Amino acid sequence: MKKPRWYEGAKHAVLVLFLSVVLLPGLCPAQEISWERLSDGLMVSVWKPGDACPTVPTMLVVDMDPERIRFSVHHYAQEALSEPPRIDEWQKRTGHHVLFNAGLFRENFAYLGLLYKDGRPLGSRRHTSWQGLFVAEPYVMGLKKARIFDLAAERFDEEQPRYREAAQALMLLDLTGKIRVREGGKHAYQTIVAETEAGHILLLKSLGAVRLYDIGQCFKDALPAVRQAMAMDGGSSSDVRILGSLWEKDLSVPEHASWKSLFGGSTGSHIPLPTVIGASPR
């Protein structure tokens, strides 16, 4: 009996797949993210992008559901502090379950770009080039409780903001899939805020120096659930911290025990941060 033409094509495809697995064992896709749930609406992971993103190092990842997690902006001057605290000092002061650095700041610690706390601007003007804006805690029902604004495509009313909390920084990846940073950027530690198709907020911190462009490309290649993303301050300012007491329970995977120190600040030195964003249960 003569085999149909599609049969020969399918057989060839299976053969190619088999040979690629046998002959190229070193090539593997990005590691699937294995989550550890720390509290309602809060999950963490240590993600190794792998060969799908060869220039992107291991990253700390925090998944936050805005329906269950509230976000707050903190600026040291607005809280009447004489100098910026380190991230561990911010956590002791605020008690937030999650803390991460916001955008860039000047030598005098003034924030570069829009910054809102409880609906009030903290003396910062809109940065004309940076088009990413993380917003949270809307005034009216029906709006997402946290999301990323692309200021190149959406209007943000500075006089009557619809969100209580906001922090401007660099747009990294937009809804069209365009990477919004130049390809030749410098290598540095990076803090990324992303919005997923499910409406969750992903917080990522690289454990090694990497270009923003490479992270944007990695999102496109290995994390299709990311709708859009923005880059907060990087380099020595890149910092993420999880409240240590959240780990005081049985972990779903025993190997995840080492994650506590990574999310607790063991990844390097910590400089004072004039502006941070905190996340806690609603």
C-alpha positions in Angstrom: 0.0 0.0 0.0 1.4 3.4 -1.0 2.0 5.8 1.9 0.4 9.2 1.6 2.7 12.2 1.1 2.0 13.6 4.5 3.2 10.4 6.1 6.7 10.8 4.6 6.8 14.4 5.8 5.8 13.5 9.3 8.4 10.7 9.4 11.1 13.1 8.3 10.1 15.6 11.0 10.3 13.0 13.7 13.7 11.9 12.5 15.1 15.4 12.6 13.7 15.9 16.1 15.3 12.6 17.2 18.7 13.5 15.8 18.6 16.9 17.4 18.1 15.3 20.8 20.7 12.6 20.3 23.4 14.7 18.6 22.9 18.0 20.4 22.4 17.0 24.1 24.0 20.2 25.3 21.3 22.4 23.8 18.3 22.7 26.1 15.4 25.2 26.4 15.0 27.6 29.2 14.4 25.9 32.6 10.7 25.8 33.4 10.0 28.0 36.4 9.4 26.0 39.5 7.5 28.2 42.0 7.5 28.2 45.8 4.4 29.7 47.3 5.2 31.9 50.3 1.8 33.4 51.0 -1.5 34.1 49.3 -0.7 35.8 46.0 3.0 35.6 46.4 5.3 33.0 44.7 9.1 33.0 44.2 11.6 31.1 42.1 15.2 31.0 41.0 15.1 30.8 37.2 17.9 29.7 34.9 17.2 30.8 31.3 19.6 28.2 29.9 20.5 27.9 26.2 17.3 29.7 25.1 18.9 32.9 26.5 22.7 32.2 26.6 23.7 35.7 27.7 21.2 36.0 30.5 22.3 34.8 33.9 20.2 33.2 36.6 17.5 35.5 37.9 15.5 35.8 41.1 11.8 35.9 40.2 8.8 37.0 42.3 5.2 36.5 41.1 2.7 38.8 42.7 -1.1 38.8 42.2 -2.4 42.4 42.5 -5.8 41.1 43.6 -4.1 39.8 46.8 -1.0 42.0 47.0 -0.9 45.7 47.7 1.9 48.0 46.4 3.4 51.1 48.1 6.0 53.6 47.1 8.4 54.9 49.7 10.8 57.8 49.4 13.1 58.6 52.3 12.6 62.4 52.3 8.8 62.1 52.2 9.1 59.9 55.3 11.2 62.6 57.0 14.4 60.5 57.1 17.7 62.3 57.1 19.4 59.8 54.7 18.3 56.9 52.5 18.2 53.5 54.3 19.5 50.2 52.9 16.9 47.7 51.7 17.1 45.7 55.0 16.5 48.9 57.0 13.5 49.7 54.7 12.1 46.3 55.4 12.4 46.7 59.2 10.8 50.1 58.9 7.9 49.1 56.6 7.3 45.5 57.3 6.6 44.7 53.7 6.8 41.1 52.5 8.6 42.2 49.4 10.8 45.2 48.7 12.6 46.3 45.5 14.4 49.3 44.2 12.5 51.8 42.1 14.0 53.9 39.2 17.0 56.1 38.9 17.9 59.0 41.2 20.2 62.0 41.1 23.3 62.5 43.3 21.2 64.5 45.7 18.8 61.4 45.9 16.0 63.2 44.0 14.0 60.8 41.9 14.4 60.9 38.1 10.9 60.9 36.7 7.3 60.7 38.0 6.9 59.5 41.5 3.5 59.3 43.4 2.7 58.3 46.9 -1.0 58.1 48.0 -1.9 60.1 44.9 0.5 63.0 45.6 3.6 63.8 43.5 6.9 63.7 45.3 8.4 66.7 43.6 9.6 64.8 40.5 8.9 65.9 36.9 8.2 63.5 34.0 11.3 62.2 32.3 10.9 62.9 28.6 12.7 59.8 27.4 11.7 57.1 29.8 8.3 55.7 28.9 7.7 53.0 31.5 5.4 53.8 34.5 4.6 51.2 37.2 1.2 52.2 38.7 -0.8 50.6 41.5 -3.8 51.1 43.8 -6.5 52.7 41.6 -9.0 55.2 42.9 -11.9 53.7 41.0 -13.3 50.2 40.6 -12.8 48.3 37.4 -9.1 49.3 36.9 -6.3 46.8 37.3 -4.9 47.0 40.8 -1.3 47.2 39.4 0.0 47.4 35.9 2.6 49.0 33.6 1.8 52.1 31.6 3.5 52.7 28.3 3.7 56.5 28.2 4.4 56.4 24.5 1.0 54.9 23.9 -1.1 55.8 26.9 -2.0 59.0 28.7 -1.2 59.5 32.3 -2.9 62.5 33.9 -0.4 64.1 36.3 -3.0 66.5 37.8 -5.6 63.8 38.4 -3.9 60.4 38.5 -6.2 57.4 38.5 -3.6 55.5 40.6 -2.3 56.3 44.1 1.2 54.8 43.6 3.4 55.4 40.5 7.1 55.2 39.6 8.6 56.1 36.2 11.5 54.2 34.7 12.7 52.8 31.4 10.3 50.9 29.1 11.9 47.6 28.1 9.3 45.5 26.2 6.0 46.8 24.9 2.7 45.2 23.9 3.8 44.9 20.2 6.8 42.8 21.2 9.2 45.6 20.5 12.4 45.9 22.6 12.6 49.5 23.6 16.2 49.8 24.6 19.2 49.9 22.3 21.1 46.7 21.6 24.5 48.0 22.6 23.7 48.8 26.2 26.1 48.1 29.1 26.3 45.0 31.2 25.0 45.5 34.8 22.9 43.9 37.5 19.2 44.6 36.6 15.9 44.9 38.3 12.9 44.3 36.0 9.2 44.7 36.6 6.9 42.9 34.1 3.2 42.4 33.6 1.9 39.0 32.5 -1.0 37.9 30.4 -2.8 36.8 33.6 -2.4 40.3 35.1 0.2 39.4 37.6 3.3 41.5 38.3 6.6 39.7 37.9 9.7 41.1 39.6 13.0 39.9 38.4 16.6 40.5 39.6 19.6 39.2 37.7 22.3 37.5 39.7 24.9 38.6 37.2 25.6 41.5 34.9 23.6 41.5 31.7 22.4 43.9 29.0 18.8 45.1 29.2 18.4 44.3 25.5 19.3 40.6 26.1 16.7 40.4 28.9 14.0 41.8 26.5 14.9 39.3 23.9 14.9 36.5 26.5 11.3 37.5 27.5 10.3 37.2 23.8 12.0 33.8 23.3 11.5 32.1 26.7 8.8 33.9 28.7 5.9 34.5 26.3 3.5 35.1 29.2 5.2 38.5 29.7 3.0 41.2 28.0 5.3 44.1 28.7 8.2 45.0 31.0 10.1 48.0 32.3 13.6 48.3 33.8 14.1 49.9 37.2 17.5 51.2 38.4 20.4 48.7 37.8 24.0 48.2 38.9 24.7 48.6 42.6 21.1 49.9 43.1 19.5 46.6 41.9 18.1 45.1 45.0 15.2 42.7 46.0 14.4 41.4 49.4 11.8 38.9 50.8 10.7 38.9 54.4 12.7 36.1 56.1 9.8 34.9 58.3 7.8 33.9 55.2 10.2 30.9 54.7 9.6 29.5 58.2 7.4 26.6 56.9 7.8 23.3 55.0 8.9 24.1 51.4 7.3 22.2 48.6 10.7 21.2 47.2 13.5 20.7 49.8 16.1 22.0 47.3 14.5 25.4 47.5 15.8 25.9 51.0 18.8 27.7 49.6 16.5 30.3 48.1 15.9 32.0 51.4 19.4 33.5 51.6 19.3 34.6 47.9 16.0 36.5 48.5 17.3 37.7 51.9 20.1 39.8 50.5 23.0 37.4 50.3 23.7 38.2 46.6 26.0 41.1 47.3 26.5 44.4 49.0 23.6 46.8 49.5 23.8 50.6 49.0 21.3 53.1 50.5 18.1 53.4 48.4 16.2 56.7 48.4 13.1 55.1 46.8 11.7 51.6 47.1 8.5 49.9 46.3 7.0 47.5 48.8 4.4 44.7 48.5 2.3 43.2 51.2 -1.0 41.3 51.6 -4.2 43.2 51.1 
